[in-house]
Structures are given as C-alpha cells and as structure tokens.
Amino acid sequence: MDNQDILERIKELVAEEHSLREGSAPAGTGAPNVLRLQQVEEQLDQCWDLLRQRRAKKDYGENPDEAEVRPVSEVEGYQS
C-alpha cells in the first residue's frame, strides 16, 4: 500500500463517517451505526498514523514500505 492508496482509503472512510454522522447510512439507525462510526474513526486514525510513519521514514532516508499499521489500542492512546 503506497501513500496514494492510503489517501484514497482515508477519503472513503471520511465519506462514510460523514454519512454516518448525518444519519444517511444504509445500515439504519441506533447502536449499529454508533459502533460502525467508532470503527471508522479508529480506522481513520490508523490510516493517518500509517501515512505519517511512511512520510517520516522517507524523510529520514528509510524505506516507507517498512511502515506497519499499528494496533488501535496503540494509535488511540496517543496524546495530542
């Protein structure tokens, strides 16, 4: 997966997130949408983290393909 693939995935997830927040997602309403929204947010965080890792590796002369998706528990634990 290269940077462009990651950016496309982010775009897809953002569109789904907006759809879920607007209540127009096909899955209906209620708890399933809340759960799916949480999953989408976590996947977005993982994608952004992977993209940052790849860019940092490239900036420091390392192979960006060595970047790996980190677990949700790790990515969600970051402090801003």
SULZI-V181244 format. One record per residue. N is the residue number from 1. RES is the residue in one small letter. SS is DSSP state (H for helix, E for strand, L for the rest). PHI is phi as a letter, one per 30 degrees, with the letter a starting at -180 (999 if undefined). OMEGA is omega in whole degrees, 0 to 359 (NA if undefined). Layout:
# SULZI-V181244
n: <N & N>
res: <RES & RES>
ss: <SS & SS>
phi: <PHI & PHI>
omega: <OMEGA & OMEGA>
This chain:
# SULZI-V181244
n: <1 & 2 & 3 & 4 & 5 & 6 & 7 & 8 & 9 & 10 & 11 & 12 & 13 & 14 & 15 & 16 & 17 & 18 & 19 & 20 & 21 & 22 & 23 & 24 & 25 & 26 & 27 & 28 & 29 & 30 & 31 & 32 & 33 & 34 & 35 & 36 & 37 & 38 & 39 & 40 & 41 & 42 & 43 & 44 & 45 & 46 & 47 & 48 & 49 & 50 & 51 & 52 & 53 & 54 & 55 & 56 & 57 & 58 & 59 & 60 & 61 & 62 & 63 & 64 & 65 & 66 & 67 & 68 & 69 & 70 & 71 & 72 & 73 & 74 & 75 & 76 & 77 & 78 & 79 & 80>
res: <m & d & n & q & d & i & l & e & r & i & k & e & l & v & a & e & e & h & s & l & r & e & g & s & a & p & a & g & t & g & a & p & n & v & l & r & l & q & q & v & e & e & q & l & d & q & c & w & d & l & l & r & q & r & r & a & k & k & d & y & g & e & n & p & d & e & a & e & v & r & p & v & s & e & v & e & g & y & q & s>
ss: <L & L & H & H & H & H & H & H & H & H & H & H & H & H & H & H & H & H & H & H & H & H & L & L & L & L & L & L & L & L & H & H & H & H & H & H & H & H & H & H & H & H & H & H & H & H & H & H & H & H & H & H & H & H & H & H & H & H & H & L & L & L & L & H & H & H & L & L & L & L & L & H & H & H & H & L & L & L & L & L>
phi: <999 & c & e & d & d & d & d & d & d & d & e & d & d & d & d & d & e & d & d & d & d & d & i & c & d & d & d & j & b & j & e & e & d & d & d & d & d & d & d & d & d & d & d & d & e & d & d & d & d & d & d & d & e & d & d & d & d & d & d & c & i & c & d & d & d & d & d & b & d & d & d & e & e & d & d & d & d & d & c & d>
omega: <179 & 184 & 181 & 177 & 180 & 179 & 176 & 178 & 177 & 179 & 178 & 181 & 178 & 178 & 179 & 178 & 180 & 179 & 179 & 180 & 179 & 179 & 182 & 179 & 183 & 184 & 181 & 182 & 175 & 188 & 180 & 178 & 178 & 178 & 180 & 178 & 178 & 179 & 180 & 180 & 179 & 179 & 176 & 179 & 178 & 179 & 179 & 179 & 179 & 179 & 177 & 178 & 181 & 180 & 180 & 179 & 179 & 180 & 182 & 174 & 179 & 180 & 180 & 179 & 177 & 177 & 182 & 176 & 179 & 180 & 180 & 182 & 179 & 183 & 181 & 181 & 181 & 175 & 178 & NA>
